[in-house]
Amino acid sequence: MKFFKKLIPFLCVLLLLPGALNACSIQKKDTIKTIRIGVSVYRKDDTFIASLSSYLEEDAKKREQHTGDKIILNIMDSQSSQSLQNDQVDGFLSKNYDAVCVNMVDRTAAATIVDKAKKADTPLIFFNREPVEEDIQMWGKAYYVGADAAQSGTLQGQIIARAYKKDPRSIDRNGDGKIQYVMLEGEQGHQDSLLRTEYSVKAVEESGVHTEMLANDTANWQRAQATAKMKQWITRYGGRIEAVLCNNDDMALGAIDAIRESGWRASRPVVVGVDGTAPGLDAIKNGTMLGSAYNNAKTQAEVIFGLCCDPAGTSKSFPLQRGHFIYIPYQMITRENAGKFG
């Protein structure tokens, strides 16, 4: 009889155990969150944007595996249309997405989007194409993630200046003490285009190397447009072109395509880009591109995703500048260190 009395508490525990386990199971299930993130990019076929988007998708999968949360990541292509992008943002907000990320088509048109996000009380993360600062300052939960375009231009100029000082005749083939160059710009009036163009030449000049611009024009960040423009310059200037400065790697690769198609063999001009995309890195490794400024898409994606899920935690790891801005530093890429970037 004593034995059964001692056994009763254990039987009670056993009877309660399944319910306890079920309760734990339900509690765990209840803590699983669904996080919906809307992303609108200016063009999905832009090489850098495509890379950053892929990293965002990887981050979403990692979050799901690590936390059990369900991440709905909806990436939409604005096809270079600001009105289409506005409609996409409206759709995200009307469906109560937890965060909205925007790669602006027109950086001067952000105020309308900021105002809508503020009214919906939805965190808003701009990236890659920096809006006007006053627009971002309108909303406490509006952020920008990108890089300092002036720094990328400076690194481009330093790449050329270092190569010149190492062997002047490798660039200054006519020996006149100046670098004759052409400039492929990304987009008319775009902040990154303006700053990369200005600071690349400024860095060469500040190193003590003189420059002479033969021509400049926009190619809208696109490889095919850069090829067409470079072919025109080769026809007009030929061997006078000693350097080709490009606001991104896609245009640099377009210039290289034109040089190759022209049959230009000896004394080819040096070409520099920005971004450090996979095709750009291949060109640097094989010597057809002199160098680039690495735009860290992986880290930028991590920061963007972090701001969507945990703004406070992310801002501790990457301190906000002026309360809203996070800049990821560029890095210089040359043939000597290209292997570490991919």
C-alpha positions in Angstrom: 0.0 0.0 0.0 2.8 2.3 0.8 4.4 1.5 -2.5 1.2 2.7 -4.4 1.0 5.9 -2.3 4.6 6.7 -3.4 3.7 5.8 -7.0 0.7 8.2 -7.2 2.8 11.4 -7.6 4.8 9.9 -10.4 1.6 8.8 -12.2 0.2 12.3 -11.9 3.4 13.7 -13.5 3.1 11.1 -16.4 -0.5 12.0 -16.9 0.3 15.7 -17.1 3.5 15.3 -19.2 1.8 15.0 -22.6 -0.2 18.1 -22.0 2.9 19.9 -20.8 4.7 18.9 -24.0 1.8 20.0 -26.1 1.7 23.3 -24.3 5.4 23.8 -25.0 4.9 22.8 -28.6 2.0 25.4 -28.9 4.0 28.0 -27.1 7.0 27.5 -29.5 4.6 27.6 -32.5 3.0 30.8 -31.2 6.5 32.5 -31.1 7.1 31.9 -34.8 6.7 35.1 -36.7 5.9 35.9 -40.3 7.9 38.8 -41.5 6.9 40.4 -44.8 9.5 42.5 -46.6 8.8 44.3 -49.9 11.7 45.3 -52.1 11.5 47.6 -55.1 14.6 47.9 -57.3 15.1 50.3 -60.1 16.3 47.5 -62.5 16.6 43.8 -61.8 19.1 43.4 -64.7 21.6 45.7 -63.1 24.5 43.4 -62.2 25.2 45.0 -58.8 21.5 45.1 -57.9 21.0 41.5 -59.0 23.9 40.5 -56.7 22.5 42.4 -53.7 19.1 40.9 -54.3 20.6 37.4 -54.2 22.3 38.2 -50.9 19.0 39.4 -49.5 17.4 36.1 -50.4 20.2 34.2 -48.7 19.8 36.3 -45.6 16.1 35.5 -45.5 16.8 31.8 -45.8 19.4 31.9 -43.0 16.9 33.8 -40.7 14.2 31.2 -41.3 16.7 28.3 -40.5 18.1 30.0 -37.4 14.8 31.3 -35.9 12.1 29.3 -37.5 10.4 32.6 -38.5 8.7 32.7 -41.9 10.2 35.3 -44.2 8.2 36.6 -47.2 10.6 38.5 -49.4 9.0 40.1 -52.4 11.5 41.7 -54.8 9.9 43.7 -57.6 11.4 45.3 -60.7 10.5 48.9 -61.4 12.0 48.8 -64.9 13.4 52.3 -64.5 9.8 53.7 -64.0 9.2 55.9 -61.0 5.5 55.7 -61.4 5.7 51.9 -61.4 7.9 51.9 -58.3 5.4 54.2 -56.5 2.6 51.6 -57.3 4.8 48.8 -56.0 5.4 50.6 -52.7 1.7 51.4 -52.5 1.0 47.7 -52.8 3.4 46.8 -50.0 1.9 49.3 -47.7 -1.7 48.4 -48.4 -0.9 44.8 -47.6 0.7 45.9 -44.3 4.2 44.6 -45.0 6.5 44.8 -42.0 9.2 46.8 -43.9 9.7 48.3 -47.3 13.0 48.6 -49.1 13.5 50.9 -52.1 16.3 51.3 -54.6 15.0 54.6 -56.0 14.5 55.1 -59.8 14.6 58.9 -59.2 16.4 59.8 -56.1 14.7 63.2 -56.0 11.2 61.6 -55.8 11.6 60.0 -52.4 9.5 62.4 -50.4 6.2 60.9 -51.6 7.3 57.4 -50.6 8.6 58.6 -47.2 5.3 60.4 -46.5 3.3 57.2 -47.3 5.5 55.0 -45.1 5.2 57.5 -42.2 1.4 57.4 -42.4 1.5 53.6 -42.4 4.1 53.5 -39.6 6.2 51.2 -41.7 10.0 51.1 -41.5 11.5 52.3 -44.9 15.0 51.4 -46.0 16.4 53.1 -49.1 19.6 51.5 -50.6 22.2 52.0 -53.3 20.7 55.1 -54.8 20.7 57.8 -52.1 17.7 60.1 -51.8 17.9 63.7 -50.8 18.7 63.9 -47.1 15.9 66.2 -46.3 13.4 63.5 -47.5 14.8 60.8 -45.3 14.8 63.1 -42.3 11.0 63.4 -42.6 10.5 60.0 -40.9 12.2 58.6 -37.9 12.0 55.0 -39.3 13.5 55.9 -42.7 17.1 54.8 -43.4 19.6 54.7 -46.1 22.2 51.9 -46.7 24.9 52.3 -49.3 28.4 53.6 -49.8 30.2 56.9 -50.2 30.4 57.5 -53.9 33.1 60.1 -53.5 35.3 57.4 -51.9 34.8 55.1 -54.9 35.9 57.8 -57.3 39.0 58.5 -55.1 40.0 54.8 -55.2 39.6 54.7 -59.0 42.0 57.7 -59.3 44.5 56.2 -56.9 44.5 52.9 -58.9 45.5 54.9 -62.0 48.0 57.1 -60.2 49.8 54.1 -58.5 50.1 52.3 -61.9 51.4 55.5 -63.5 54.0 56.1 -60.8 55.1 52.4 -61.0 55.7 52.7 -64.7 54.7 56.0 -66.4 55.0 54.7 -69.9 52.5 51.9 -69.2 49.8 54.5 -69.3 51.4 57.7 -70.7 52.3 56.1 -74.0 53.0 59.4 -75.8 55.2 60.6 -73.1 53.7 64.1 -72.8 53.4 63.9 -69.0 49.6 63.7 -69.1 47.0 61.0 -69.1 44.5 61.4 -71.9 41.3 59.8 -70.8 37.6 59.3 -71.7 34.9 59.0 -69.0 31.8 56.8 -69.1 29.3 58.2 -66.7 26.4 56.2 -65.2 23.4 58.4 -65.4 22.7 62.1 -66.2 22.5 64.0 -62.9 22.8 60.9 -60.7 24.6 61.7 -57.5 26.9 58.6 -57.7 27.8 59.5 -61.3 28.6 63.1 -60.4 30.8 62.2 -57.4 32.6 59.2 -59.0 33.4 61.4 -62.1 34.6 64.3 -60.0 36.7 62.5 -57.4 38.4 60.0 -59.8 40.0 62.7 -61.8 40.7 64.8 -58.7 42.6 61.9 -57.1 44.8 61.5 -60.1 45.6 65.2 -60.2 46.2 65.3 -56.5 48.8 62.6 -56.9 50.8 64.9 -59.1 49.8 63.4 -62.4 48.2 65.7 -64.9 45.1 64.7 -67.0 43.4 65.7 -70.2 39.8 64.7 -70.9 39.2 63.7 -74.5 35.5 62.9 -74.1 32.8 62.0 -71.6 29.2 60.8 -71.9 26.5 58.8 -70.1 25.9 55.1 -70.7 23.3 54.6 -68.0 25.3 52.0 -66.1 24.8 49.6 -69.0 27.4 47.4 -70.7 25.9 47.6 -74.2 25.6 51.4 -74.2 29.2 51.7 -73.0 30.4 49.5 -75.9 28.6 51.6 -78.4 29.9 54.8 -77.0 33.5 53.5 -76.7 33.4 52.3 -80.3 32.7 55.9 -81.4 35.6 57.2 -79.3 38.0 54.7 -80.7 37.1 55.7 -84.2 37.5 59.4 -83.3 40.6 59.3 -81.0 42.2 55.9 -81.6 45.5 55.5 -79.8 45.3 58.9 -78.1 43.0 57.3 -75.4 45.3 56.2 -72.6 42.7 55.6 -69.8 39.0 54.8 -69.6 37.3 55.8 -66.3 33.9 54.2 -65.8 31.4 54.8 -63.1 30.7 51.1 -62.7 32.1 47.7 -63.8 29.4 47.0 -66.4 30.4 50.0 -68.3 34.0 49.2 -67.9 33.3 45.7 -69.3 31.5 47.4 -72.2 34.5 49.5 -72.9 36.7 46.4 -72.9 34.3 44.7 -75.3 34.7 47.7 -77.7 38.5 47.6 -77.4 38.6 43.9 -78.1 36.2 44.2 -81.0 38.3 47.0 -82.5 41.3 44.6 -82.8 43.4 46.9 -80.6 46.3 44.8 -79.4 49.4 46.7 -78.2 49.3 49.7 -76.0 45.7 49.3 -75.0 44.3 52.0 -72.6 43.8 51.1 -69.0 40.2 50.7 -67.8 38.9 51.1 -64.2 35.4 50.5 -62.8 33.4 50.5 -59.6 31.5 47.7 -57.8 33.8 44.6 -57.9 31.1 42.4 -59.6 32.0 38.8 -60.4 32.5 39.6 -64.2 34.5 42.7 -63.2 36.7 40.6 -60.8 37.4 38.2 -63.7 38.5 41.0 -65.9 40.9 42.3 -63.2 42.3 38.9 -62.7 43.0 38.4 -66.4 44.5 41.8 -66.8 41.9 43.4 -69.1 40.7 45.8 -66.3 43.2 47.6 -64.2 41.1 47.8 -61.1 37.8 48.6 -59.4 36.4 49.9 -56.1 34.7 47.1 -54.3 31.1 47.9 -53.4 30.2 45.4 -50.7 26.8 44.0 -51.8 26.9 41.2 -49.2 27.4 43.5 -46.2 24.9 46.0 -47.5 22.3 43.2 -47.9 23.0 42.1 -44.3 22.4 45.6 -43.0 19.3 46.2 -45.1 17.8 42.9 -43.9 18.8 43.6 -40.3 17.0 47.0 -40.4 13.9 45.2 -41.6 13.9 42.7 -38.7 15.8 44.4 -35.9 16.5 48.1 -36.4 17.9 48.7 -32.9 20.2 45.7 -33.0 21.5 46.5 -36.5 22.2 50.2 -35.6 24.4 49.0 -32.7 26.6 47.0 -35.0 26.5 49.6 -37.8 26.1 53.0 -36.1 23.8 55.4 -37.9 25.3 58.6 -39.2 23.0 61.7 -38.9 20.4 59.3 -37.4 19.5 57.6 -40.6 22.5 56.7 -42.8 24.7 53.6 -42.8 27.7 53.7 -45.2 29.7 50.6 -46.0 33.3 51.5 -47.0 34.6 50.8 -50.5 37.8 48.8 -50.9 40.5 49.1 -53.7 40.7 46.1 -56.0 43.8 45.4 -58.2 45.1 42.3 -59.8 47.3 41.8 -56.7 44.4 41.4 -54.3 41.4 40.5 -56.6 41.5 36.9 -55.3 40.3 37.8 -51.8 37.1 39.4 -53.2 35.9 36.3 -55.1 
